[in-house]
Amino acid sequence: MSTPYVVREAVEPGDREACFAVRKEVFVAEQGVPEDLEYDAYDVGAVQVLAIGEDGEALGTGRLLHGGAAAAKTGGDASVGSLGRLAVTRRARGLGIGAALVRGIEEAARARGLTAVDLHAQTHALGFYERLGYVAYGPEFPDAGMPHRAMRRAL
């Protein structure tokens, strides 16, 4: 059975704007994250991954930081990528898009020679990432006013 969406790197004209629109819908409008915190300087060099429905609608997104940007977030290890800004629109939840986006980001990390992927998960999402092979480490910490935990998965 085929899925009603495709996950790919955001390289087509308009893809980055589609990624940002999903993030605005989920993080800013739905979760109340201030817009000035949602978008940052890391977006410029990040690999953006996008889930697109059969009708061309953006359904989900996530990003991969690598190199110096990731090292700044992962404790200085440039061989570890940083997964972040994973979001799926409300109407598209339950279709497996979140897991497909994570796997797409991991594929992008492998293609860039990374050995692991780190992320900062909202605590309510720990089980989701654990089912995908991520392991939590370190204490809980606040990010944009919400509790998070660091997690990592070797590739």
VENGI-V86068 format. One record per run of one state. SS is the DSSP state (A for helix, B for strand, O for the rest). FROM is the first residue (numbers start at 0). TO is the last residue. If there is no record, write none. Layout:
ss=(SS SS)
from=(FROM FROM)
to=(TO TO)
This chain:
ss=(O B O A O A O A O B O B O A O B O A O A O B A O B O B O)
from=(0 4 9 14 30 34 38 40 43 46 53 57 65 67 73 79 88 89 92 96 111 115 122 131 134 143 145 154)
to=(3 8 13 29 33 37 39 42 45 52 56 64 66 72 78 87 88 91 95 110 114 121 130 133 142 144 153 154)
